[in-house]
Amino acid sequence: MEADIEQGVVASAEADGWLCRKLEWQGRKGAPDQFFVKCGRVVLLEFKDHNEEARGQQLLELRRLKKAGAEVYWDIDSVRQGCKILGCPVRRGFACIR
């Protein structure tokens, strides 16, 4: 499930010293799921279940953010993939979550 993947990446990132925050735009749709900050690096991640993709307004918003220079990744469908982007080890118990 998407929520399990997100939880696994957040737990792993926090254990590695990342500041993690859930995102929601007010008055606008398409915000990425999570905001991660560590040592001046700011990363936005959008999680999806396996074989699910961002589309519509959300995809437009993610592309706008990337075009503006944000470090943004979408369609993250495993804890390993999210942790690889952040450069943090997968926390024990979350490695098997797809």
Buried (B, 14 or more C-beta within 10 A) or exposed (E): EBEBBBBBBBBBBBBBEBEBEEEEEEEEEBBBBBBBEBEEEEBBBBBBBEEEEBEEEBBEBBBEBBEEEBEBBBBBBBBBBBBEBBEBEBBEEBBEBE
